[in-house]
Amino acid sequence: NLLPSDFILEQNYPNPFNPTTKIRYSIPEYSFVTLKVFNLLGEEVERLVNSEQSAGVYVATFDATSLSSGTYFYTLQTENASFTKKMILVR
């Protein structure tokens, strides 16, 4: 049960995915965390996390059942870090 020493946003798994995928991230300190998914136009399509969280490792599930095939981006943001990664939805 070691606490993470850095902010980490991992690549979603599986990728490409249909229709669900898991996004794993780590935060080393108590923080207000948002994890959002955006389309290619930069429009927010879903907010997976929007809360205060203790240091630890977390997994969020993204269900894209109502979305069309394509490339999406997900962003992890805290007071001290911001990361973005790309994922592909294939129908």
N, C-alpha and C positions, 0 to 999 in steps of 0.2 A: 504493500500500500504506500508506495512512494508518490509524493506530490510532484507534478511537473515543474521543471525549472524555467521553462520558456512558454510563450504563447505559440501554439501550433495549430494550424488548420491543415488537415490531411485531405488528400484527394478522395472524392466520394467513391464508394464501392457498392455495386459494380459501376463501371463507366466504360462504354455507354450502358444505359439502363432503360428498363421498361417494366412497369410504370413507377417502381419505387427504388430509392437508393438511400444509403446511409452516409451521413457526414459526421466524421469524428474530429473533435477538437479538444485542445488542452489549454487550461488557463492556470498560471502559477500563483495567482492571488485573487482574493475576493474582488469581483468586478461586476459592473453592469454590462451585460452581454447582449448583443443583437446578432442574429444570424439570418440574413435575408437572401432571397433568390430573385434574380433579375433576368429579364429577357434581353435579346440583342439590342433593343432600343433603349435599354437602361431603365425600363419600367419595372417596378417591384411587382413580382407575381405572388410571392408568399413570404411571410415573416415566420420563421421556424422557432426562433428564440427571441425574447424581449424581456429579460428579467435579470435580477441580481443573482450571481452564482458564486459559490465558494470555489476555492482552488480545487482542481481535479480534472478528470478526463470525462468527456461527455460524448454521446452519440445522438444525433438528430436524424429522424427519418423524413425524407421528402417524398410525397406522393404526388406525381405529376399526371394522374389519371385524366384530369380535365384540360391538359395542355397539349399542344401539337408538337410533333417532332422538331428537333432543332437544338441549337446551342444555348445554354443558360449559364449564368455566372452566380456564384454564391459568395457572400462577403461576411466575414466574422469581424465584428468591431467591438472594442472595449475602450476604456479611457486611455489606455497605453499602447494599443496595437490595432492594426487593421490589415486584413489579408483577404485576397480574392482569388478564387480558382474557377476553372471552366469545367462544365460537364455537358454530356450529350444525351439527349433523350431520343431514342429510336423506337418507332412504332412498327 
